[in-house]
Amino acid sequence: TAIFKKALNDELINVSPIKAHHHIKRNYGDEKKIVIDAEVKYRAVYTAIHKLFKDKPKLRALFLLGFHGRRRNEVLTLKWTDISQHTYIIRAANSKVKKDMSFTLPEDVAVALNELLEYRDSEYIFSSNLKPSVPLTNITWYSQKIIKETGIKEFSFHYMRNLAVSALSSNGVDTTHLSAMLGHTDSSTLKKYLSLQRETSSAHALDVSKRLLS
């Protein structure tokens, strides 16, 4: 008992197996679903995004950020000031974990954003005075186009997070890197990495992703 108490106090462990109120209860609704044939679907979704939104850089950037692990709200609230040459920041106010998070900027997203620069008319990247016929916030409408193109009936913006985890993990990306890429703060896997590893981990995941898509 004394050993477990010391380990808890020193933050070497997060729960004590001998205390009933520390027993972990699984929340099946929150657990990520493994995607069958993930590598094939991963390539199909990526190809569809580029094909469908070839001449629509705003939509291409939006869906590519989702493809690389961002949540919908994180994407829709991005400001131009959150973007730098090689990284981007998800601000705490728009983060599910309520922390500022820095990630490596994917090359394909950077290309799409560069195409958008001349049309920049708002501090927010994905809001515009030049509204399309269907608002950008209606992600479901655009997702239907990807479903039709790929035949992946379960596709949604959030589905891309599960797809990335399944495809990249099957290609050797470590759980810690995947968690950091997705912006998780699970203390049992990320506590010692939180200060610096999101950029490194997202860059590592992007390297594997490029090999998988090539």
Secondary structure, 3 states (H helix, E strand, C coil): CHHHHHHHHCCCCCCCCCCHHHCCCCCCCCCCCCCCCHHHHHHHHHHHHHHHCCCCHHHHHHHHHHHCCCCHHHHHCCEHHHECCCEEEECHHHCCCCCCEEEECCHHHHHHHHHHHHHCCCCECCCCCCCCCCCCCCHHHHHHHHHHHHCCCCCCCCHHHHHHHHHHHCCCCCHHHHHHHHCCCCHHHHHHHCCCHHHHHHHHHHHHHHHHHC
